[in-house]
Amino acid sequence: MRAVVFTLGCKVNEAESASIMAALENMGVEADDRLSFADAYVLNTCAVTREAEKKSRQLIARVRKFNPDAKIFVCGCASQKDGQSFLSRGVTFVTGARDKQKIIDAFAKTYGFDCVSMPFPKQTKTRAFIKIQDGCNNFCSYCIIPYLRGREVSRPAEDILKEISLTHCPEIVLNGINISSYDGGLESLTDLLVGVDKRIRLGSLECSAITDKLMASLSQLKDFAPQFHLSLQSGSNAVLKAMNRHYTREQYLEKCALIYKYFPDAAITTDIIAGFATETEEDFSDSLSIIKQAGFARIHAFAFSPREGTAAFKLKDVPPDIKSERLHRLLKSAEQCSDEYISRFTGTSRDIIAEESDGEYTVGYTDNYIRVYVEGNLPVGGKYRVKLIKKYKDGVLAVNER
């Protein structure tokens, strides 16, 4: 029997889907994560935007093109928010985001397999996404996820360390819905990782997590990747307040300075929303101006998507044409800042971990998250010292130095 576990959305979803794949294989099922013909499909959905919800629902029709007779199991944030919209499409089983064990139990019951517990994720790539917590207590005014994922719950450190010790991946990424809230502090966890012989990267962080104590703790790791995805969302204090973000523009820039103090080559990446409800042109200008001040390496820019059930849904929205125009300007600034960051490292040498090869180039990432293209085939998963030569596609062209 063959099953496909397909995922939309965040890295937490990907990690949970990888656990579902491992569970299915423990039952004796052949499991894959690429859309193709299968006897059954497990669809892990996303609801971070209205577009993500729409794509989640459209998945039903997509998989039926591969096999109209397949049984379909649905889980994730979109089905947590509106399970009926999936049930009405005739799927076999629907659950939400909070207990993925239910999807495994339903699969076993449907096909007569023995039930198994949700195991550690099946690792199919060079980066292992290690989920350290779930849920969020922040309740940003635009975000539906706390209502779907529930309150913050941290995973025991010993369980995290065991998973890390068992993975074959050369790089691990500590991730979650809000890892900044990790019980006992992130530095308490990173202190336990000092002897880990893998590259260690962090998932998305909030300002509150950036402290001298954490930076000092990270600097002691054997192979820490100095890329910090520090969520911004807006450069305007007025908009940040309306978003229920618990910091100011000035405090955010202080956190960036603290990162650079410990890691001068750090890549600070971020999210910025264009056209948030109530955002004025002056507010948007503040978002554009903070880009250079923070020295971002990369920006995930997107237009505000009102989510029913959130506080921001009740606010007066920005007209679509203005929202679109602001997003265009933001994307242009994002591309410029990325180019400027990459140009800082042209001519320097850095380590990469090879992630894929297409026969012509081997592609990998530096510790500070620059995408690198090296001519020729290098074994995937290996670490290589390369010299960055020039801008190429969405990263840089490089030559292997050893």
Salt bridges, closest charged atoms under 4 A:
GLU14 OE2 - LYS11 NZ 3.42
GLU16 OE1 - LYS100 NZ 2.43
GLU16 OE2 - LYS131 NZ 2.45
GLU16 OE2 - ARG149 NH1 2.85
GLU25 OE2 - LYS122 NZ 2.57
GLU30 OE2 - ARG2 NE 3.37
ASP32 OD2 - ARG2 NH2 2.98
ASP32 OD2 - ARG34 NH2 3.04
GLU53 OE1 - ARG57 NH1 3.87
GLU53 OE2 - LYS81 NZ 3.40
GLU53 OE2 - ARG307 NH2 2.32
ASP134 OD2 - LYS131 NZ 3.08
ASP134 OD2 - ARG149 NH1 3.17
ASP159 OD2 - ARG155 NE 2.88
GLU163 OE1 - ARG155 NH2 2.65
GLU171 OE2 - ARG127 NE 3.89
GLU171 OE1 - ARG199 NH1 3.21
GLU171 OE2 - ARG201 NE 2.75
ASP197 OD1 - LYS222 NZ 3.04
GLU206 OE1 - ARG245 NH2 2.89
ASP212 OD1 - LYS261 NZ 3.74
ASP223 OD2 - LYS383 NZ 2.42
ASP265 OD1 - ARG344 NH2 3.97
ASP265 OD2 - ARG350 NH1 3.24
ASP271 OD2 - HIS229 NE2 2.96
ASP271 OD1 - HIS300 ND1 3.21
GLU279 OE1 - ARG326 NH1 2.99
GLU281 OE1 - ARG326 NE 3.55
GLU281 OE2 - ARG329 NH2 2.94
ASP317 OD2 - LYS323 NZ 2.94
GLU325 OE2 - ARG329 NE 2.74
ASP339 OD1 - LYS391 NZ 3.73
GLU340 OE2 - LYS292 NZ 3.24
ASP351 OD1 - ARG385 NH1 3.35
ASP351 OD1 - ARG402 NH2 3.73
GLU355 OE2 - ARG127 NE 2.88
GLU356 OE2 - ARG371 NH2 3.53
ASP367 OD1 - ARG350 NE 3.13
ASP394 OD2 - ARG371 NE 3.40
